[in-house]
Amino acid sequence: MDNTLVVQSHRTPLPYHWIQTCLDSVRSWCELNEYEYRFVGDELFDCLPDRLLEKIQHKVVASDLARILLLQDALKSGYETVIWLDADFLIFNLSEFVIPDQSYAVGREVWVQQDEKGKLKVYKKVHNAFLMFRSGNSFLEFYIETAERLLSQNLGTMPPQFIGPKLLTALHNVSLLPVMNAAGMLSPIVIKAMLQGEGMAMDLFLEHSPQLITGANLCVSSCEKKQVSDKQMERLIDVLKKGVISVSK
């Protein structure tokens, strides 16, 4: 068993009770695999360079940079493998959520939403709600240098996903990053379809998902934007953990 650290972070107190359920699922997964677990609060941002703090306009962007700096520090301190999971990431099949035999990996995003005409569209990307890096990997240093350079040179506004999913997806489209396809992400319209047990949005999600997902980012922003209610998220977690819906291709 290698020396593995799993890190999560969120402001406290938690804004929704279901996030605690997600955190508990990751802790249980760590116990099952004998991984070290660490939860950090706003001290996550202590590692950010002062020269960039003034330019970063979104806390989401700050978190995207801080998480990779924290993981870099953990590798330098002696951990062989480091993993980041967002606080709203639920592992609903503990035994089948197995990290890939790669030197690094990012998560898989299959995002289903309606376009301006109401037609369902599928956007296949990668995300940073799951990140895994092993000692000696070739990507993390490059990712940090690229993210910091883009932030330093940016003269306009920054979209929240500027150095997170947007940058990672751009890099993936060019160089095919290793992806943990079991680490998914659920859009509001897919969540509602899963609660109903059927629907075209869920069918599209399953069709475009490369493999079985055993964990998923539930996107707390869906609650913040009132697209999905707190109660619906709690019901979704029950559905996923009970295996009522076969979330597979």
DARA-V45388 format. One record per residue. N is the residue number from 1. RES is the residue in one small letter. NEAR is the number of other ideal C-beta (glycine too) atoms within 10 Angstrom. D_LAST is the distance of its C-alpha to the last C-alpha in Angstrom with 2 decimals. Layout:
n->N res->RES near->NEAR d_last->D_LAST
n->N res->RES near->NEAR d_last->D_LAST
//
This chain:
n->1 res->m near->7 d_last->30.96
n->2 res->d near->10 d_last->31.31
n->3 res->n near->12 d_last->32.83
n->4 res->t near->20 d_last->29.94
n->5 res->l near->21 d_last->30.42
n->6 res->v near->21 d_last->27.90
n->7 res->v near->20 d_last->29.17
n->8 res->q near->22 d_last->28.51
n->9 res->s near->21 d_last->30.78
n->10 res->h near->21 d_last->31.62
n->11 res->r near->11 d_last->34.82
n->12 res->t near->10 d_last->36.42
n->13 res->p near->6 d_last->36.80
n->14 res->l near->15 d_last->33.14
n->15 res->p near->13 d_last->32.79
n->16 res->y near->16 d_last->30.29
n->17 res->h near->10 d_last->30.24
n->18 res->w near->23 d_last->26.45
n->19 res->i near->20 d_last->26.55
n->20 res->q near->13 d_last->28.58
n->21 res->t near->17 d_last->25.85
n->22 res->c near->28 d_last->23.49
n->23 res->l near->20 d_last->26.32
n->24 res->d near->12 d_last->26.94
n->25 res->s near->22 d_last->23.38
n->26 res->v near->25 d_last->23.87
n->27 res->r near->16 d_last->27.33
n->28 res->s near->13 d_last->26.09
n->29 res->w near->21 d_last->23.58
n->30 res->c near->21 d_last->26.56
n->31 res->e near->11 d_last->28.76
n->32 res->l near->12 d_last->26.34
n->33 res->n near->15 d_last->26.27
n->34 res->e near->9 d_last->29.91
n->35 res->y near->19 d_last->29.20
n->36 res->e near->13 d_last->31.88
n->37 res->y near->18 d_last->30.98
n->38 res->r near->13 d_last->32.81
n->39 res->f near->15 d_last->32.79
n->40 res->v near->15 d_last->34.88
n->41 res->g near->10 d_last->36.16
n->42 res->d near->12 d_last->37.87
n->43 res->e near->10 d_last->39.35
n->44 res->l near->20 d_last->36.14
n->45 res->f near->18 d_last->37.95
n->46 res->d near->10 d_last->41.09
n->47 res->c near->14 d_last->39.93
n->48 res->l near->16 d_last->39.72
n->49 res->p near->12 d_last->42.54
n->50 res->d near->6 d_last->45.15
n->51 res->r near->10 d_last->45.21
n->52 res->l near->15 d_last->41.63
n->53 res->l near->12 d_last->41.83
n->54 res->e near->8 d_last->44.10
n->55 res->k near->13 d_last->41.68
n->56 res->i near->21 d_last->38.43
n->57 res->q near->15 d_last->38.16
n->58 res->h near->14 d_last->35.05
n->59 res->k near->13 d_last->34.46
n->60 res->v near->16 d_last->30.78
n->61 res->v near->22 d_last->32.00
n->62 res->a near->18 d_last->34.39
n->63 res->s near->20 d_last->31.69
n->64 res->d near->24 d_last->29.52
n->65 res->l near->23 d_last->32.58
n->66 res->a near->21 d_last->33.84
n->67 res->r near->24 d_last->30.72
n->68 res->i near->24 d_last->30.80
n->69 res->l near->19 d_last->34.56
n->70 res->l near->21 d_last->34.28
n->71 res->l near->23 d_last->31.76
n->72 res->q near->17 d_last->34.12
n->73 res->d near->12 d_last->37.04
n->74 res->a near->21 d_last->35.25
n->75 res->l near->19 d_last->34.68
n->76 res->k near->9 d_last->38.31
n->77 res->s near->9 d_last->39.45
n->78 res->g near->9 d_last->38.08
n->79 res->y near->19 d_last->34.49
n->80 res->e near->13 d_last->32.45
n->81 res->t near->21 d_last->29.06
n->82 res->v near->29 d_last->28.55
n->83 res->i near->26 d_last->25.54
n->84 res->w near->22 d_last->25.38
n->85 res->l near->29 d_last->23.25
n->86 res->d near->25 d_last->24.03
n->87 res->a near->20 d_last->25.71
n->88 res->d near->24 d_last->23.10
n->89 res->f near->25 d_last->20.26
n->90 res->l near->25 d_last->19.08
n->91 res->i near->26 d_last->17.97
n->92 res->f near->21 d_last->16.80
n->93 res->n near->18 d_last->16.03
n->94 res->l near->18 d_last->19.07
n->95 res->s near->10 d_last->18.97
n->96 res->e near->12 d_last->15.47
n->97 res->f near->21 d_last->16.12
n->98 res->v near->12 d_last->17.77
n->99 res->i near->18 d_last->19.20
n->100 res->p near->14 d_last->18.80
n->101 res->d near->8 d_last->21.77
n->102 res->q near->15 d_last->22.76
n->103 res->s near->16 d_last->25.89
n->104 res->y near->21 d_last->24.05
n->105 res->a near->24 d_last->20.66
n->106 res->v near->27 d_last->19.46
n->107 res->g near->29 d_last->16.50
n->108 res->r near->24 d_last->13.54
n->109 res->e near->22 d_last->14.00
n->110 res->v near->22 d_last->11.82
n->111 res->w near->19 d_last->14.65
n->112 res->v near->23 d_last->14.82
n->113 res->q near->15 d_last->18.42
n->114 res->q near->11 d_last->21.01
n->115 res->d near->8 d_last->23.43
n->116 res->e near->6 d_last->27.16
n->117 res->k near->6 d_last->26.89
n->118 res->g near->6 d_last->24.30
n->119 res->k near->8 d_last->21.52
n->120 res->l near->16 d_last->18.04
n->121 res->k near->12 d_last->17.34
n->122 res->v near->14 d_last->14.55
n->123 res->y near->12 d_last->15.96
n->124 res->k near->13 d_last->14.14
n->125 res->k near->19 d_last->16.51
n->126 res->v near->25 d_last->17.34
n->127 res->h near->24 d_last->19.22
n->128 res->n near->23 d_last->21.96
n->129 res->a near->24 d_last->21.14
n->130 res->f near->27 d_last->20.27
n->131 res->l near->26 d_last->22.64
n->132 res->m near->24 d_last->23.67
n->133 res->f near->25 d_last->26.75
n->134 res->r near->20 d_last->28.70
n->135 res->s near->16 d_last->32.40
n->136 res->g near->10 d_last->33.33
n->137 res->n near->19 d_last->30.19
n->138 res->s near->8 d_last->31.00
n->139 res->f near->17 d_last->29.17
n->140 res->l near->21 d_last->30.37
n->141 res->e near->13 d_last->33.97
n->142 res->f near->11 d_last->32.98
n->143 res->y near->22 d_last->30.62
n->144 res->i near->16 d_last->33.44
n->145 res->e near->10 d_last->36.07
n->146 res->t near->14 d_last->34.08
n->147 res->a near->21 d_last->33.29
n->148 res->e near->18 d_last->36.95
n->149 res->r near->11 d_last->38.27
n->150 res->l near->14 d_last->36.24
n->151 res->l near->21 d_last->37.46
n->152 res->s near->11 d_last->41.01
n->153 res->q near->8 d_last->41.13
n->154 res->n near->15 d_last->39.51
n->155 res->l near->5 d_last->42.21
n->156 res->g near->5 d_last->40.31
n->157 res->t near->8 d_last->37.87
n->158 res->m near->17 d_last->34.71
n->159 res->p near->13 d_last->31.37
n->160 res->p near->16 d_last->29.90
n->161 res->q near->18 d_last->27.09
n->162 res->f near->21 d_last->29.69
n->163 res->i near->27 d_last->29.41
n->164 res->g near->24 d_last->26.07
n->165 res->p near->23 d_last->22.81
n->166 res->k near->16 d_last->24.86
n->167 res->l near->17 d_last->26.64
n->168 res->l near->24 d_last->23.75
n->169 res->t near->20 d_last->21.58
n->170 res->a near->13 d_last->24.68
n->171 res->l near->17 d_last->25.18
n->172 res->h near->18 d_last->21.60
n->173 res->n near->11 d_last->21.89
n->174 res->v near->8 d_last->25.02
n->175 res->s near->8 d_last->24.50
n->176 res->l near->8 d_last->20.81
n->177 res->l near->17 d_last->21.06
n->178 res->p near->16 d_last->19.32
n->179 res->v near->21 d_last->16.26
n->180 res->m near->25 d_last->14.91
n->181 res->n near->18 d_last->11.25
n->182 res->a near->23 d_last->11.22
n->183 res->a near->29 d_last->13.83
n->184 res->g near->27 d_last->12.38
n->185 res->m near->25 d_last->14.41
n->186 res->l near->27 d_last->14.51
n->187 res->s near->21 d_last->16.69
n->188 res->p near->19 d_last->19.11
n->189 res->i near->22 d_last->17.68
n->190 res->v near->27 d_last->14.20
n->191 res->i near->25 d_last->16.23
n->192 res->k near->18 d_last->18.26
n->193 res->a near->22 d_last->15.51
n->194 res->m near->23 d_last->14.11
n->195 res->l near->17 d_last->17.75
n->196 res->q near->11 d_last->18.09
n->197 res->g near->10 d_last->15.09
n->198 res->e near->10 d_last->14.08
n->199 res->g near->17 d_last->14.64
n->200 res->m near->11 d_last->13.75
n->201 res->a near->22 d_last->13.24
n->202 res->m near->22 d_last->10.45
n->203 res->d near->14 d_last->8.92
n->204 res->l near->18 d_last->9.48
n->205 res->f near->27 d_last->8.18
n->206 res->l near->18 d_last->4.61
n->207 res->e near->11 d_last->5.42
n->208 res->h near->15 d_last->7.22
n->209 res->s near->18 d_last->5.79
n->210 res->p near->13 d_last->6.55
n->211 res->q near->13 d_last->5.69
n->212 res->l near->15 d_last->6.33
n->213 res->i near->27 d_last->8.96
n->214 res->t near->23 d_last->12.16
n->215 res->g near->26 d_last->14.43
n->216 res->a near->27 d_last->14.81
n->217 res->n near->22 d_last->17.76
n->218 res->l near->27 d_last->18.79
n->219 res->c near->24 d_last->21.18
n->220 res->v near->20 d_last->24.63
n->221 res->s near->13 d_last->25.71
n->222 res->s near->20 d_last->23.95
n->223 res->c near->20 d_last->26.57
n->224 res->e near->11 d_last->29.32
n->225 res->k near->10 d_last->28.78
n->226 res->k near->8 d_last->28.72
n->227 res->q near->16 d_last->25.34
n->228 res->v near->24 d_last->24.14
n->229 res->s near->11 d_last->26.76
n->230 res->d near->12 d_last->27.47
n->231 res->k near->9 d_last->27.04
n->232 res->q near->18 d_last->23.62
n->233 res->m near->25 d_last->22.50
n->234 res->e near->14 d_last->24.06
n->235 res->r near->16 d_last->22.30
n->236 res->l near->23 d_last->18.88
n->237 res->i near->17 d_last->19.68
n->238 res->d near->14 d_last->20.71
n->239 res->v near->17 d_last->17.55
n->240 res->l near->24 d_last->15.35
n->241 res->k near->15 d_last->17.93
n->242 res->k near->9 d_last->18.32
n->243 res->g near->10 d_last->14.69
n->244 res->v near->11 d_last->15.25
n->245 res->i near->17 d_last->11.84
n->246 res->s near->8 d_last->8.79
n->247 res->v near->22 d_last->7.07
n->248 res->s near->10 d_last->3.75
n->249 res->k near->13 d_last->0.00
//
